[in-house]
Amino acid sequence: MNTQRIKILLSAIDNGSLTKAGAELGYTQSYLTQTMKSFEEEVGFPLLIKTNRGVEPTNEARSLLPSMRQLIKCEEKVDQEIAEIMGIRRGTIRMGSFVSTSVHWVPLILEYFQNHYPEVEFQIEELGHDELVSGLVDGSLDIALMSKPERSSIDFIPVLDDPMLVVFPPKYDLSSYDFVPVEALRDYPFIMTYRSYDKDPHKVFDEAGFNPEVKYYSRDDFAVLSMVQKGLGLAILPELTIEEYPGNYDSRMLDPEAYRTMGIGIRSIEDAGPLARFIIKFIKENIR
């Protein structure tokens, strides 16, 4: 059976008018009239009744509506699956990432696609927070592994909450604390990432209402951690950065506790292609 005719019939019934169905589907009135006539000849009984309000289904057509709607849903599902298969077996994805997600998330993603969809090409850039947002907005990035923006025109899909820790060398011993009060950090020297690169460490002090004494800035979490180990100051870093990077330092949770929400940025989830949607689904199901 011609599903195009079924779609026209359902649109006419849902809209109560062949004219409105034509506007919705992009067909002329004469085409719709001829199509419905041919459809009724095919099934052998009338399908629509003209009324003062427009058109309504006949009793015979009404009894067929559940099956017709299910048939259209099945056709749409097949079309979507075909598109997804074609979309994820080949193609290019431009992915932006923080340093920490490049270390922990990206290898997992690449390993899966290399094993299952080797023709998919990944172009990966390590960028700061503002650069990731800009890349999504201007279209130079398809998706970004990032922390949640405060205010933005992009869509964000949360994945996990990553604790923010105070990291310190032996010379600045804070290990007696189970949770280090943020207020106790007023008089310590700090090494910070630039605010445009990573806003999350700065939020800790913004919420505490004071600015720390910053001795050095860097764009790289691991460079910050290296400077901490040299005794140059303390740092506020996410657990994701330090959990697999042992060294001559210690760390503690903060009081009050602080977290960054990590996830996936995309310009518009509604407009995302099948490959981007598949990657988002994979990350949500496999990143812990």
Buried (B, 14 or more C-beta within 10 A) or exposed (E): EEEEBBBBBBBBBEBBBBBBBBEBBEBEEEEBEEBBEEBBEEEEEEBBEEEEEBBBBBEEBEEBBEEBEEBBEEEEEEEEEEEBEEBBEEBEBBBBBBBBBBBBBBEEBBEEBEEEBEEBEBEBBBBBBBBBBBBBBEEEBBBBBBBBBEEBEBBBBEBEBBBBBBBBBEEBEBEEBEEBBBEEBEEBBBBBBBBEBBBBBBBBBEEBEEEBEEBBBBBBBBBBBBBBBEBBBBBBBBBBBBBEBEEEBBBBBBBEEBBBBBBBBBBEBEEBBBBBBBBBEBBBEEBE
